[in-house]
Amino acid sequence: MSLPTAKKIEEMIYVVRGERVLLDSDLAELYEVTTGNLNKAAARNTSRFPNDFMFELSQSEFEKIKADSGKHGGRRSLPKVFTESGIAMLSGVLNSDRAIKVNVSIMRTFVKLRRALLSDESVADRISKIEKGSDKLFRIVFERLDNIEGNIPSHSSKRKKIGLRDSKK
């Protein structure tokens, strides 16, 4: 089987508890191992997978992922998810050529997403600066219009009005 594309990997990444993660079943598919074997390898090496590297989803988190992805589950237990750091650790635990190549692809995808996120933040900063500049400009324009309006001579109310007479009077 060929290596996964960045697009395929991106579709497997979810945000849970503020972390970008991949499901154990998705990783197993990428590594071409069973989900059970992937989880057994992680369980044999618990010191490599602290809670910020791998954690089990709650039922509500799993339901949300199923709803978002269209996946139906078919599991006996709640899935485990791996953060970017946990995925890096998996390459050492799953010591195969496939695991190393897939990990390189996954890490590149995470880097690409991080760059895109940073780019979005810089665009937001630029838009904010433009908005501040346009606010100042509009304030100046309206102040000048108010000054011009104040200098326009007004007519007295006693002045004779020009226009057509109402013939009904």
C-alpha positions as CSV (number, residue, x, y, z in Angstrom):
1,M,0.0,0.0,0.0
2,S,1.3,3.5,-0.8
3,L,2.0,6.2,1.8
4,P,-1.0,8.3,2.9
5,T,-1.4,11.7,1.3
6,A,-1.3,14.9,3.5
7,K,-5.0,15.5,2.6
8,K,-5.9,12.0,3.9
9,I,-4.0,12.6,7.1
10,E,-5.6,16.0,7.5
11,E,-9.0,14.5,7.3
12,M,-8.1,12.1,10.2
13,I,-7.0,14.9,12.5
14,Y,-9.5,16.1,15.1
15,V,-9.3,18.7,17.8
16,V,-10.1,17.3,21.3
17,R,-9.4,19.1,24.5
18,G,-7.6,21.8,22.6
19,E,-5.2,19.3,21.1
20,R,-4.9,18.1,17.5
21,V,-5.1,14.3,17.7
22,L,-5.6,11.1,15.6
23,L,-7.7,8.2,16.6
24,D,-6.1,4.9,17.4
25,S,-8.1,3.2,14.6
26,D,-7.0,5.8,12.0
27,L,-3.4,5.4,13.0
28,A,-3.7,1.6,12.9
29,E,-5.1,1.9,9.3
30,L,-2.2,4.2,8.3
31,Y,0.4,1.9,9.9
32,E,-1.4,-1.2,8.5
33,V,-1.7,-2.9,11.9
34,T,-4.8,-3.8,13.9
35,T,-6.2,-1.2,16.4
36,G,-5.7,-3.9,19.1
37,N,-2.0,-4.4,18.3
38,L,-1.4,-0.6,18.2
39,N,-3.0,-0.2,21.6
40,K,-1.1,-3.2,23.0
41,A,2.2,-1.7,21.8
42,A,1.3,1.5,23.6
43,A,0.2,-0.3,26.7
44,R,3.5,-2.2,26.9
45,N,5.3,1.2,26.8
46,T,3.2,3.3,29.2
47,S,6.1,5.4,30.3
48,R,6.4,6.7,26.7
49,F,2.8,7.8,26.6
50,P,1.9,10.2,29.4
51,N,-1.6,11.8,29.3
52,D,-0.5,14.7,27.1
53,F,0.7,12.2,24.5
54,M,-2.2,9.7,24.5
55,F,-5.6,9.6,26.3
56,E,-8.9,7.9,26.1
57,L,-11.9,9.8,24.8
58,S,-15.0,10.3,26.8
59,Q,-18.3,8.9,25.5
60,S,-19.5,12.5,24.5
61,E,-16.2,13.3,22.8
62,F,-16.4,10.0,20.8
63,E,-20.1,10.7,19.9
64,K,-19.1,14.2,18.6
65,I,-16.3,12.7,16.4
66,K,-18.6,10.0,15.1
67,A,-21.2,12.7,14.2
68,D,-18.5,15.0,12.6
69,S,-16.8,12.2,10.6
70,G,-19.7,9.9,9.7
71,K,-17.9,7.0,11.4
72,H,-20.2,4.5,13.1
73,G,-17.9,3.0,15.7
74,G,-18.3,-0.7,16.1
75,R,-16.0,-0.7,19.1
76,R,-16.1,-2.5,22.4
77,S,-14.2,0.3,24.2
78,L,-13.7,4.0,23.9
79,P,-10.9,4.9,21.5
80,K,-7.6,6.3,22.5
81,V,-6.2,9.3,20.7
82,F,-2.6,10.3,20.1
83,T,-1.3,13.9,20.1
84,E,1.5,14.9,17.8
85,S,4.0,14.0,20.5
86,G,2.4,10.6,21.1
87,I,2.5,9.9,17.4
88,A,6.3,10.7,17.4
89,M,6.7,8.1,20.2
90,L,4.7,5.5,18.2
91,S,7.5,5.4,15.6
92,G,9.8,4.0,18.2
93,V,7.3,1.5,19.5
94,L,6.2,0.3,16.1
95,N,9.6,-0.4,14.8
96,S,8.9,-1.0,11.1
97,D,9.8,0.8,7.9
98,R,6.2,1.5,7.3
99,A,5.8,3.1,10.7
100,I,8.8,5.3,10.1
101,K,7.6,6.5,6.7
102,V,4.0,7.1,7.9
103,N,5.3,9.0,10.9
104,V,7.3,11.3,8.6
105,S,4.2,12.0,6.6
106,I,2.1,12.7,9.7
107,M,4.8,15.0,11.1
108,R,5.0,16.9,7.8
109,T,1.2,17.3,7.9
110,F,1.3,18.7,11.5
111,V,4.0,21.2,10.5
112,K,1.9,22.2,7.5
113,L,-1.2,22.8,9.7
114,R,0.9,24.8,12.2
115,R,2.3,27.0,9.4
116,A,-1.3,27.6,8.0
117,L,-2.5,28.5,11.5
118,L,0.4,31.0,12.0
119,S,-0.4,32.4,8.5
120,D,-4.0,32.9,9.5
121,E,-3.0,34.8,12.7
122,S,-0.7,37.1,10.7
123,V,-3.6,37.8,8.2
124,A,-5.9,38.6,11.2
125,D,-3.3,41.0,12.6
126,R,-3.0,42.8,9.2
127,I,-6.8,43.1,9.0
128,S,-7.0,44.5,12.5
129,K,-4.4,47.2,11.6
130,I,-6.3,48.1,8.5
131,E,-9.5,48.4,10.5
132,K,-7.8,50.7,13.0
133,G,-6.4,52.8,10.2
134,S,-9.8,53.1,8.5
135,D,-11.5,54.0,11.8
136,K,-9.1,57.0,12.1
137,L,-9.7,58.0,8.5
138,F,-13.5,57.8,8.9
139,R,-13.3,59.9,12.1
140,I,-11.4,62.6,10.2
141,V,-13.8,62.6,7.3
142,F,-16.9,62.9,9.5
143,E,-15.2,65.7,11.6
144,R,-14.5,67.7,8.4
145,L,-18.1,67.1,7.1
146,D,-19.4,68.4,10.5
147,N,-17.2,71.5,10.2
148,I,-18.4,72.1,6.6
149,E,-22.0,71.7,7.6
150,G,-21.5,74.2,10.5
151,N,-20.1,76.7,8.0
152,I,-23.0,76.5,5.6
153,P,-25.3,79.6,6.0
154,S,-28.8,78.8,7.1
155,H,-31.9,80.8,6.0
156,S,-34.1,82.5,8.4
157,S,-37.5,81.0,9.0
158,K,-39.2,84.4,8.1
159,R,-38.0,84.1,4.6
160,K,-40.5,83.8,1.8
161,K,-40.6,80.2,0.6
162,I,-40.1,79.4,-3.1
163,G,-42.2,76.7,-4.7
164,L,-45.6,75.9,-6.1
165,R,-48.7,76.9,-4.2
166,D,-51.1,74.3,-3.0
167,S,-54.2,74.9,-5.2
168,K,-56.5,73.3,-2.6
169,K,-56.2,76.2,-0.1
